[in-house]
Amino acid sequence: MKKISRNDPCPCGSGKKYKQCCMTKDEAAHALEDANKAQNQALASQYMEQGLVFHRNGQLLEAQQSYQQVLALIPGHADAMHLTGVIAHQQGHYALAIERIQQSLQHNASNAYAHNNLGAVLRDARQFDEALHSFMRATALKPDHAEAHNNIANVYKDLGRNNEAIRSYERALAINPSLAEPWNNLALIHQKQKNISVALQCARQAAALQPDSAEIHNALGNIYKDAGQIKEAIASYQRAVELDPHQGNARHFIDVLSGNVSVQAPQAYVAKIFDDYAERFDEHLQQVLEYNIPAVIGRELKSYHAGRDTGWHILDLGCGTGLVAKELAPIAAHMVGVDLSEKMLLKAQARQIYQRLVQSDLINMTRQEANASYHVVTAADVFVYLGQLDEIVTDVARLLPVGGLFVFSVETAEETYDLSGKESEAQKAYSLRTSGRYAHRPSYLQQLASQVGFHCLQQLPQTIRMENHTAIPGYLYIWRKVR
């Protein structure tokens, strides 16, 4: 549009020159508009600074409100839009977070930090290719962005591309050697590759840089354990528990390495194992560990079901991804699963076999179920995380009618004959192995069956799993309730 000069006819149609008519009024309006714009920008800056303070202090609701006030004043404010996306990510709203950060990048495509944060959301949403693209875009815009290089390595680590992960972690540390996370993750990869001395060097460096991280001290304890440095491992685990009393892995392995035969593994330890394991569980269990207990359970129970016209009501304790359910689906009228791990339950739900899935520890779940409400209860590779079985076996007996079946697997502990009288009741019943799993003595299980009204139909010797190319022996038990 042509700019109106002072001596042009006024656009209002008065016939006067612009300078003699509307120019003064328009100039006043523009001045007011500029003043309002400047005021909005100043106010938006105040809200932005306020929001950043709230955000740094973890006050997400207050930060969100401040950023929204910025956007109310300046709808296309890229930084406020970006940070509302970061808050959505922190709150676990991945789709919203992705949408908000992508919108911010439409207004400022050169923001390397926004690309990095978008990659973080995409990684948590398990969109690994898209996450990698975002992180690489961040490093293209800002080659010295150490955190983005670290995040690229994290994705490679997620994908099992460990050599590429190592290179990217090393690149991040070349830029900023004071970052604890890449040192810790390098340690974990080298530990997995059995490069224990290198893993220890990296883990010690991570702990020195971030001495108040329970997770890092727990990882250092695991590596000391693998190195056979038991005293140092216990000290690292104890430090992890001091920093975070809910650090289940550290608590459990303090017991393991100290020779304390605990009643059961901490629930936090079991839940984290299987949450971390969920994505590769089936493949690793069946192909690497050569785990075939679900198939054996299926074969044996189908033989007991033969000739029946109706399906069974089955409770699957520690159901995991539903490997047992897959085998028993043809003979089940109704199937319920319970597990501590949310991610395992999501995998089980995807099979669409169970009528109900419950996230809980075993005993709290079974106590909510009615007497004699199931025909069969299964527990495949579950009791390796429980030492004392009295309570759960007693409740399983309550859930079954006379004639009901209880099928479970255990790792086998050798019988001991303690003449000194120093062995505890727990030690007579089960042992806690260096693997962190429990093994049960057949005499304990026989005594328990008799106490609660079960008769052992079968005690089938099984290789429970392969571990470091060694067969782990155990049994599959099939008990029938007789009273």
C-alpha positions in Angstrom: 0.0 0.0 0.0 1.3 3.5 -1.0 2.3 5.6 1.9 0.2 8.8 2.2 2.3 11.9 2.1 1.4 15.1 4.0 0.2 16.9 0.8 -1.8 14.1 -0.6 -5.6 14.3 -0.5 -6.9 12.9 2.8 -8.2 9.3 2.4 -11.3 10.3 4.4 -12.8 12.1 1.3 -12.9 15.5 2.9 -11.2 17.1 -0.1 -8.5 18.6 2.2 -4.9 17.8 2.2 -3.9 14.9 4.6 -1.8 17.3 6.8 -4.8 19.5 7.2 -7.2 16.8 8.0 -6.6 13.3 9.6 -2.8 13.2 9.8 -2.7 14.3 13.4 -5.4 11.9 14.5 -3.7 9.0 12.7 -0.3 9.8 14.2 -1.9 9.9 17.7 -3.5 6.5 17.0 -0.2 5.0 15.8 1.6 6.5 18.8 -1.0 4.9 21.1 -0.7 1.6 19.4 3.1 1.7 19.7 2.7 2.6 23.4 0.3 -0.3 24.0 2.6 -2.6 22.1 5.6 -1.5 24.2 3.5 -1.8 27.4 2.4 -5.4 26.4 6.0 -6.3 25.7 7.2 -5.0 29.0 4.4 -6.7 30.8 5.0 -10.0 28.9 8.7 -9.8 29.9 7.7 -9.5 33.5 5.4 -12.5 33.3 8.1 -14.4 31.4 10.7 -13.8 34.1 8.2 -14.7 36.8 7.3 -17.9 35.0 11.0 -18.8 34.7 11.5 -18.4 38.4 8.4 -20.5 39.2 9.6 -23.1 36.6 13.1 -23.4 38.1 11.6 -23.9 41.6 9.3 -26.7 40.3 6.1 -24.7 40.7 4.7 -25.9 37.5 1.1 -24.6 37.9 2.3 -21.1 38.7 4.8 -21.2 35.8 2.1 -22.4 33.4 -0.2 -19.5 34.5 2.6 -17.0 34.0 3.4 -18.3 30.5 -0.3 -18.2 29.6 -0.4 -14.6 30.6 2.4 -13.9 28.2 0.5 -15.7 25.4 -2.6 -13.7 26.2 -0.6 -10.5 25.6 1.5 -11.8 22.7 -0.2 -14.9 21.1 2.8 -15.9 19.0 5.4 -15.6 21.8 7.6 -18.6 20.8 9.5 -18.9 24.2 6.3 -19.0 26.2 4.7 -21.5 23.9 7.9 -23.6 24.0 7.9 -23.6 27.8 4.3 -24.5 28.1 5.2 -27.6 26.1 8.1 -28.4 28.5 5.6 -28.2 31.4 3.2 -30.5 29.5 6.2 -33.0 29.1 7.0 -32.8 32.8 3.4 -33.6 33.6 3.4 -36.6 31.3 1.2 -35.1 28.6 3.3 -36.1 25.6 0.9 -35.3 22.7 0.2 -31.8 24.1 3.9 -31.2 24.7 4.8 -32.2 21.1 2.0 -29.9 19.8 3.1 -26.9 21.8 6.8 -27.2 21.1 6.2 -27.7 17.4 4.0 -24.6 17.4 6.8 -22.6 19.0 9.2 -23.8 16.3 6.8 -22.4 13.7 7.5 -19.0 15.2 11.2 -19.6 15.8 12.6 -22.5 13.9 16.2 -21.7 14.9 15.7 -22.4 18.6 18.1 -25.3 19.3 16.9 -25.7 22.8 13.3 -26.1 21.6 14.5 -28.8 19.1 16.3 -30.5 22.0 13.2 -30.4 24.2 11.0 -31.7 21.4 13.4 -34.6 21.0 13.2 -35.4 24.7 9.4 -35.6 24.5 9.5 -37.8 21.4 12.0 -40.1 23.0 9.8 -40.5 26.1 6.9 -41.2 23.7 9.1 -43.9 22.1 9.2 -42.2 18.7 12.9 -42.8 18.4 13.5 -41.8 14.8 11.7 -38.5 15.2 13.5 -37.9 18.5 16.9 -38.5 16.8 16.0 -36.1 14.0 15.1 -33.3 16.6 18.3 -33.8 18.6 20.4 -33.7 15.4 18.6 -30.5 14.3 19.5 -29.0 17.7 23.2 -29.9 17.2 23.2 -28.6 13.6 21.9 -25.2 14.9 24.2 -25.3 18.0 27.2 -27.7 17.5 28.4 -27.1 21.1 25.1 -28.2 22.6 26.5 -30.9 24.9 23.1 -31.9 26.2 21.7 -32.5 22.7 24.8 -34.7 21.9 24.1 -36.6 25.1 20.5 -37.0 24.1 21.5 -38.4 20.7 23.6 -41.0 22.6 20.6 -41.8 24.8 18.5 -42.7 21.7 21.3 -44.8 20.3 21.5 -46.5 23.7 17.7 -47.1 23.6 18.1 -48.7 20.2 21.0 -50.9 21.2 23.4 -49.1 18.9 26.0 -48.9 21.7 29.1 -48.0 19.6 27.3 -45.0 18.2 26.1 -44.1 21.7 29.6 -44.2 23.0 30.8 -41.9 20.3 28.0 -39.4 21.0 28.5 -39.5 24.8 32.2 -38.9 24.2 31.4 -35.9 21.9 29.1 -34.5 24.7 31.9 -34.8 27.2 34.5 -33.3 24.9 32.3 -30.2 24.9 31.4 -30.3 28.6 33.3 -32.8 30.7 31.4 -31.8 33.8 28.1 -33.4 32.8 27.5 -36.4 35.0 24.8 -38.1 32.9 27.0 -39.1 29.9 29.7 -40.4 32.3 27.0 -42.5 34.0 25.6 -43.8 30.8 29.0 -44.6 29.4 29.6 -46.6 32.5 26.3 -48.6 32.0 27.2 -49.4 28.4 30.8 -50.5 29.3 29.3 -52.6 32.1 27.0 -54.3 29.7 29.9 -54.9 27.3 31.9 -56.4 30.3 34.5 -53.6 30.1 34.3 -53.4 33.9 37.5 -51.4 34.6 36.4 -48.7 32.1 32.9 -48.8 33.5 34.2 -48.2 37.0 36.3 -45.2 35.8 33.2 -43.6 34.2 30.9 -44.4 37.1 33.4 -42.9 39.6 33.6 -39.7 37.5 29.8 -39.5 37.4 29.6 -39.9 41.2 32.2 -37.3 41.8 30.4 -34.8 39.6 27.0 -35.5 41.0 27.5 -36.8 44.6 23.9 -36.4 45.6 22.4 -38.7 42.9 21.0 -41.9 44.3 20.7 -43.3 40.8 24.4 -42.8 40.1 25.5 -44.3 43.4 23.2 -47.3 42.7 24.8 -47.7 39.3 28.3 -47.5 40.8 27.3 -50.2 43.3 26.1 -52.5 40.5 29.5 -52.1 38.7 31.5 -52.7 41.9 29.4 -55.8 42.5 30.2 -57.0 39.0 33.9 -56.3 39.7 33.7 -58.4 42.8 34.5 -55.4 45.0 31.9 -56.2 47.6 32.9 -53.7 50.3 32.8 -50.9 47.8 29.6 -52.1 46.3 27.8 -52.1 49.7 29.2 -48.6 50.5 27.8 -47.3 47.2 24.4 -49.0 47.7 24.3 -47.6 51.3 25.0 -44.1 50.0 22.2 -44.5 47.4 19.7 -45.5 50.1 20.8 -42.6 52.3 19.9 -40.3 49.4 16.7 -42.1 48.4 15.2 -44.6 50.9 13.0 -45.9 48.1 16.0 -47.0 46.0 14.9 -50.7 45.7 17.8 -52.1 43.8 20.3 -50.8 46.3 18.3 -52.0 49.3 18.0 -55.4 47.8 21.6 -55.9 47.0 22.8 -54.7 50.4 20.9 -57.7 51.7 22.3 -60.0 48.9 25.9 -59.0 49.5 25.6 -58.8 53.3 24.2 -62.4 53.5 20.9 -61.1 54.9 18.1 -63.5 53.6 15.2 -61.0 53.4 11.6 -62.1 53.2 11.1 -60.6 49.7 12.7 -58.3 47.2 11.6 -54.6 47.5 8.6 -53.9 45.3 10.3 -50.8 43.9 13.2 -53.1 42.7 10.8 -55.6 41.0 8.7 -52.9 39.4 11.7 -51.1 38.0 13.2 -54.3 36.6 10.2 -55.0 34.6 9.3 -51.5 33.6 12.8 -51.2 32.1 12.5 -54.7 30.6 9.0 -54.4 29.1 9.9 -53.5 25.6 12.3 -56.4 25.0 10.9 -58.8 27.6 9.4 -61.5 25.3 12.2 -61.6 22.9 15.0 -61.6 25.5 13.2 -64.1 27.8 12.5 -66.6 25.0 15.5 -66.2 22.8 18.4 -65.3 25.2 17.3 -66.9 28.4 15.6 -69.8 26.7 12.6 -69.4 29.0 9.8 -72.0 28.2 7.9 -72.2 31.5 4.7 -70.7 30.0 4.7 -73.3 27.2 5.1 -76.1 29.8 2.3 -74.7 31.9 0.1 -74.6 28.8 0.9 -78.2 27.9 0.3 -79.6 31.4 -2.9 -77.7 32.1 -4.4 -78.5 28.8 -4.0 -82.2 29.7 -5.9 -81.6 33.0 -8.6 -79.7 31.2 -9.1 -82.4 28.5 -12.7 -83.6 28.4 -14.2 -80.5 30.1 -17.0 -78.6 28.3 -16.4 -75.2 30.0 -13.4 -73.0 30.3 -11.6 -72.2 33.6 -11.5 -69.0 35.6 -7.8 -68.4 35.8 -5.7 -65.9 38.0 -2.3 -65.2 36.6 0.0 -63.9 39.3 2.9 -61.8 38.1 1.4 -61.9 34.6 4.0 -59.8 32.9 3.3 -59.4 29.2 0.9 -62.3 29.2 3.0 -65.2 28.0 1.1 -67.6 30.2 -2.2 -66.2 29.1 -1.3 -66.7 25.5 -0.8 -70.5 26.2 -3.9 -70.8 28.4 -6.4 -68.8 26.3 -8.0 -71.9 24.6 -9.0 -73.3 28.0 -9.9 -70.1 29.8 -13.4 -68.7 30.2 -12.2 -65.8 32.2 -8.7 -64.6 32.9 -7.4 -62.0 35.4 -3.8 -60.8 35.6 -1.9 -58.9 38.3 1.6 -57.4 38.1 3.6 -54.6 39.8 4.9 -53.2 36.5 2.6 -50.7 34.6 4.6 -51.2 31.4 4.3 -54.9 31.5 0.5 -54.6 32.0 0.2 -52.4 29.0 1.9 -55.1 26.9 -0.4 -57.7 28.5 -3.5 -55.5 27.7 -2.4 -55.4 24.1 -2.9 -59.1 23.8 -6.6 -58.7 24.5 -6.8 -62.0 26.4 -7.4 -60.9 30.0 -10.8 -59.7 31.1 -9.2 -57.8 34.0 -5.7 -56.5 34.7 -4.6 -55.1 38.1 -1.5 -53.2 39.0 -0.6 -54.4 42.5 1.6 -56.6 44.6 0.3 -60.1 44.8 -1.1 -60.3 48.3 -2.9 -57.0 48.3 -4.6 -58.0 45.1 -5.6 -61.6 46.2 -7.0 -60.3 49.4 -9.6 -58.4 47.4 -10.8 -61.5 45.5 -13.7 -63.7 46.7 -13.3 -67.2 48.2 -13.2 -70.0 45.6 -13.4 -67.5 42.7 -10.9 -69.3 40.5 -10.4 -72.8 39.1 -6.7 -72.2 38.5 -4.0 -69.9 39.8 -0.6 -69.6 38.0 2.7 -68.0 39.0 5.4 -68.4 36.4 8.8 -67.0 37.3 7.2 -64.9 40.1 8.4 -66.6 43.3 12.0 -65.9 42.4 11.3 -62.4 43.8 9.7 -63.7 47.0 11.4 -65.6 49.7 8.7 -66.4 52.2 5.7 -67.8 50.4 3.5 -68.7 53.4 1.2 -65.7 53.1 0.6 -65.8 49.3 0.2 -69.6 49.2 -2.4 -69.5 52.0 -4.4 -66.9 50.2 -4.2 -68.8 46.9 -5.7 -71.8 48.7 -8.6 -69.6 49.8 -9.2 -68.5 46.2 -9.5 -72.1 44.9 -12.3 -74.6 45.5 -11.5 -78.2 46.4 -10.0 -79.7 43.3 -8.6 -76.3 42.1 -5.1 -76.2 40.7 -2.1 -74.1 41.6 0.8 -74.0 39.1 4.0 -72.3 39.8 7.8 -72.4 39.1 10.7 -71.9 41.4 14.5 -71.9 41.3 15.7 -74.8 43.4 17.9 -74.4 46.5 19.8 -77.4 47.7 18.6 -78.9 51.0 20.8 -78.2 54.0 21.3 -80.2 57.1 22.5 -77.8 59.8 23.8 -79.6 62.8 24.9 -76.4 64.6 21.4 -75.1 65.0 22.5 -71.7 63.7 20.5 -71.7 60.6 17.4 -69.4 60.7 14.0 -70.6 59.7 14.2 -68.4 56.6 17.6 -70.1 55.6 16.0 -73.5 56.0 13.2 -72.5 53.6 14.9 -70.5 50.9 18.1 -68.7 49.9 18.8 -65.3 48.3 21.3 -65.8 45.5 23.9 -63.3 44.2 21.7 -62.8 41.2 19.2 -61.1 43.5 16.6 -64.0 43.0 15.3 -66.4 45.6 15.6 -70.2 45.4 13.3 -72.5 47.4 14.0 -75.8 49.1 11.6 -78.6 48.1 11.2 -79.6 51.8 9.8 -76.1 52.6 7.4 -76.3 49.7 6.2 -79.8 50.7 5.6 -78.6 54.2 3.7 -75.5 53.0 1.5 -77.5 50.7 0.5 -79.9 53.5 -0.2 -77.0 55.9 -2.6 -75.2 53.7 -4.4 -78.2 52.1 -2.6 -78.8 48.8 -1.5 -82.2 47.4 1.4 -82.1 44.9 0.3 -83.7 41.6 3.6 -83.0 39.8 7.1 -81.7 40.6 8.6 -81.3 37.1 12.4 -80.6 36.9 12.9 -77.6 34.6 15.7 -75.3 33.4 14.2 -72.1 34.6 16.5 -69.9 32.5 20.0 -69.8 31.0 22.3 -67.3 32.7 25.8 -66.7 31.4 25.5 -69.9 29.4 24.7 -71.8 32.6 21.3 -73.6 33.2 19.5 -72.5 36.3 17.7 -75.5 37.7 14.2 -75.4 39.2 10.8 -77.1 39.3 7.4 -76.6 37.9 4.9 -77.6 40.6 1.2 -78.5 40.0 -0.7 -78.6 43.3 -4.4 -79.6 43.8 -6.4 -78.3 46.6 -7.7 -81.2 48.7 -9.3 -79.6 51.6 
